Amino acid sequence: MTTNPTVTVEAEPYAFAFSPATCALLIIDMQRDFLEAGGYGEMLGNDVSQLRRTIEPNQRLLAGWRAKGLQVLHTREGHRPDLSCLPHSKLVRGQSGVRIGDQGPMGRILVRGEAGHDIIPELYPQPGEAVIDKPGKGAFYATDLHAILLSRGIQQLIVTGVTTEVCVNTTVREANDRGYDCLVLEDCVGSYMPDMHEAGLKMIKEQGGIFGWVSDSGRVLTALG
Ligand code: TIU
């Protein structure tokens, strides 16, 4: 149940109505390790330009959202320096030569406190914007995100960030099961693989919006006025 929706955004599968006071912008994992040349994503052979196209739309959206004084939260995927929150299964999955915790060009890969783990400067959090450090793909698992959203009265989420089919999708599914409405912005989310991006968006909006809605940043900014 949503409190007094006052803004309506054109979206698929149908319009998304929200009340700005109880809707937060949740930016997933816009970290140097995933988006910058030399980071973990590129070391695994991925094309970071597929993610970097999301930076500018996210900047415009974030500026507009902040200008209205609305709530913003950021997430980062990563682990404690002693790797005690890293399951062995995640460490060895993929049989890659590069592992979480190894030294990379921006410090130890996906380790909290290292340069590569931090959020890219273009979208750096401001004071008052919660930063959620998560050990998994979903932002709710083993974090205090749900408690923070409850304490702030947030009922709906506009979700952006990377990657569409992995951490964005997992987070949207977790949010859906906890009673949050999620609007995902296709120009502000990205995947290393364009076909996975498309599939990830489809999985959210099909079956009448089984996990949520899909729109774009221009439509949100237009609706905000
Ligand atoms: N943030 C996020 O999606 N983390 C990933 O592990 N992405 C991959 O594409 N593997």
Residues whose N, C-alpha, C, O or C-beta is under 5 A from the ligand:
A	BS01	TIU	D29 V162 T163 V166 C167
